[in-house]
Amino acid sequence: MRQTEPREAKMQEQKSVRHYDAQYGQFASDLYALIRTDAFGEDIGQNGWLTSEEHDLFIKWLDLDPTSHLLDVASGSGGTTLRIARLTGCSVQGIDIHPQGVSAAGDAARRQNLSGRAAFQVGDACRPLPFRRCARILNRVCAWSVTMPHSSTIAS
C-alpha cells in the first residue's frame, strides 16, 4: 500500500474540513434557527440530531457545577457548549477543526455574555491537546465523557 504524501494528506484534510463551511457561515441566521426549532422542538444551537432532552441527559451525567471546567471536543459552532455553561455555571473550552465553527462559537459567546466563562479555539483532536486543566471532556458525536484525574493525560 502506497503511503500518502504530506501534500496529498493536507489536501484531503482541507476537503473534509470545508464540508461544514457553509453551515457554520450561516449558523446564526434566523432561517437556521427556525429549521432547528422546527426539527427539534427547541433551538439549543445544535449542529446535529441532538434534542434538548438528550443534551440535558449529558449535562446530568457530567455532574457539572460553577467550579467545573469542561472541554468540548468537536464543539462546532458552540451552541450546546454555551448552553452547558449557562445551565451549570461551569467554564467551558471548545475545540474544533473548523475555523468557521470556532468563529461562530466565539461570536455566540459574546452575544450571550459568556466570554468570561467560554473560550473556543481551532484544533485537531487527533493530535495532543494543548490544555493544562480540565475536569470533564465531552464529545457528543461519540456520546462519551470521562473524568480526567491528571492534566498530564490531556496535555503533552
C-alpha positions in Angstrom: 0.0 0.0 0.0 1.4 3.4 -1.0 1.9 5.9 1.8 0.1 9.2 1.4 2.5 12.1 0.7 2.3 15.1 3.1 0.9 17.4 0.4 -1.7 14.9 -0.6 -2.8 14.3 3.0 -3.1 18.1 3.6 -5.4 18.4 0.5 -7.6 15.5 1.7 -7.8 17.1 5.2 -8.8 20.5 3.6 -11.6 18.9 1.6 -13.1 17.2 4.6 -12.9 20.4 6.7 -14.6 22.5 4.0 -17.7 20.3 4.2 -19.1 22.4 7.1 -18.0 25.8 6.0 -21.5 26.7 4.6 -23.3 25.5 7.7 -21.1 27.5 10.1 -21.2 30.6 7.9 -25.0 30.7 8.2 -25.4 29.2 11.7 -26.7 32.3 13.4 -29.2 33.1 10.7 -32.9 33.3 11.5 -33.5 30.6 8.9 -31.2 28.1 10.5 -32.7 28.8 13.9 -36.2 28.3 12.5 -35.1 24.9 11.0 -33.6 23.8 14.3 -36.7 24.8 16.2 -39.0 23.0 13.6 -36.8 19.9 13.6 -36.1 19.5 17.3 -38.9 21.5 19.0 -36.3 23.8 20.5 -33.2 25.6 19.2 -30.4 24.9 21.6 -27.7 25.6 19.0 -27.2 22.0 17.9 -25.4 21.1 14.8 -26.7 17.5 14.6 -29.7 15.5 15.7 -29.4 16.3 19.4 -32.6 17.2 21.3 -32.7 19.3 24.4 -33.8 16.2 26.4 -30.7 14.3 25.2 -28.5 17.3 25.9 -29.9 17.6 29.4 -29.0 13.9 30.0 -25.4 14.6 29.0 -25.4 17.6 31.5 -26.7 15.3 34.2 -24.1 12.7 33.5 -21.3 15.2 33.6 -22.3 16.5 37.1 -21.1 20.0 36.4 -21.2 23.0 38.8 -19.7 26.5 38.8 -16.3 25.2 39.8 -16.1 22.7 36.9 -14.1 23.0 33.7 -15.4 21.3 30.6 -13.5 20.6 27.4 -15.9 20.0 24.5 -14.2 18.2 21.6 -15.7 18.9 18.2 -17.6 21.8 19.7 -18.7 23.2 16.3 -20.5 26.5 16.5 -20.6 26.2 20.3 -24.4 26.4 20.8 -24.7 23.3 23.0 -21.4 24.1 24.7 -22.6 27.5 25.7 -25.9 26.0 26.9 -24.0 23.9 29.3 -22.1 27.0 30.6 -25.4 28.8 31.0 -27.3 26.0 32.8 -24.5 24.8 35.1 -22.4 27.9 35.6 -19.2 26.0 34.7 -16.4 27.2 32.5 -16.2 25.7 29.0 -13.4 25.3 26.4 -14.4 24.2 22.9 -12.0 22.8 20.3 -12.9 22.2 16.7 -11.0 21.7 13.4 -13.3 24.1 11.6 -12.3 27.8 11.8 -15.8 28.9 10.8 -17.3 26.9 13.6 -14.9 28.4 16.1 -15.6 31.9 14.9 -19.4 31.3 15.1 -18.9 29.9 18.7 -16.9 33.0 19.8 -19.5 35.3 18.3 -22.3 33.4 20.1 -20.3 33.6 23.4 -20.0 37.3 23.1 -23.7 37.7 22.2 -24.7 35.7 25.2 -22.3 37.5 27.6 -20.4 34.2 28.3 -17.0 35.3 27.1 -15.7 35.2 30.7 -16.5 31.5 31.0 -16.4 30.3 27.5 -13.5 30.1 25.0 -13.1 28.3 21.7 -10.1 27.6 19.5 -9.2 25.8 16.3 -7.5 22.5 17.0 -7.3 18.9 15.8 -8.4 16.4 18.4 -6.4 13.7 16.7 -3.2 15.5 17.9 -2.1 16.2 21.5 -4.4 18.8 23.1 -2.9 22.0 24.4 -4.9 22.2 27.6 -3.4 22.0 31.0 -6.5 21.7 33.1 -10.0 20.3 32.6 -12.3 18.3 34.8 -14.5 16.7 32.1 -14.3 16.0 28.4 -17.4 15.8 26.2 -17.8 14.6 22.6 -21.5 14.3 21.7 -20.7 12.6 18.4 -19.3 9.6 20.3 -21.5 10.2 23.3 -18.8 9.6 25.9 -17.5 11.6 28.8 -14.7 10.9 31.2 -13.3 12.4 34.3 -9.6 13.3 33.9 -7.7 12.7 37.1 -4.4 14.2 35.9 -3.8 17.1 33.4 -0.8 15.1 32.0 -3.3 12.8 30.4 -4.5 15.6 28.1 -1.5 17.8 27.7 1.8 16.8 26.2 
